[in-house]
C-alpha cells in the first residue's frame, strides 16, 4: 500500500507542476519569418526604330462610278496624306491631312465642281420626201465658252442661219 500511496503523490505533484506551468507562463511558439526571395529577371530591350511607311492606291470603276485615291506617309510620329473621291453629283472632294503629337489631327477639305468638260457635235438633215433641210453644230471650249450655229430652209425655201455664243457675258 505504501507504494500505491507514493505513486499517487508523485502523480499529484507532477500534475500540479504541469498545470501551473501553463497557467503562469506564456506558451512558447516558434515564429517563422518569410523573407522574400526574388529570382533574377532577364529584361531584353528590343531595338527601337521609329515607324516609317508610305502607301497609295486608286480606284476608277466607270461602271459603278467609284472613283477615289489615297496616299499616306509616316515618318516617326508624323503622318501626312491626302485622299480624293468623286461624289455622286460629280463634285471632287479632296482632303489633305496631317497628324502628330503636338498638333493632333488636322484636315483641310476642298470641293471642286466639275462641269461636263469640252464637247463638239453636229448633224445635218436633208429629207427630200418632206423637204426638211436643217443642220446644227456646237462646241464647248475648256474655258466654258459655247459656240454654235444652226440653220434650216423655211417654207419659202429661203435659208435661215443662226450663229450664237454663250460665255461669261451671256448668250448672244
Secondary structure, 3 states (H helix, E strand, C coil): CHHHHHHHHHHHHHHHHHHHHHHHCCCCCCCCCCCCCCCCCCCCCCCCCCCEEEEEEEEEECCCCEEEEEEEEEECCEEEEEEEEECCCCCEEEEEEEEECCCEEEEEEEEECCCCCCEEEEEEEEECCCCEEEEEEEEECCCCCEEEEEEEECCCCCEEEEEEEEECCEEC
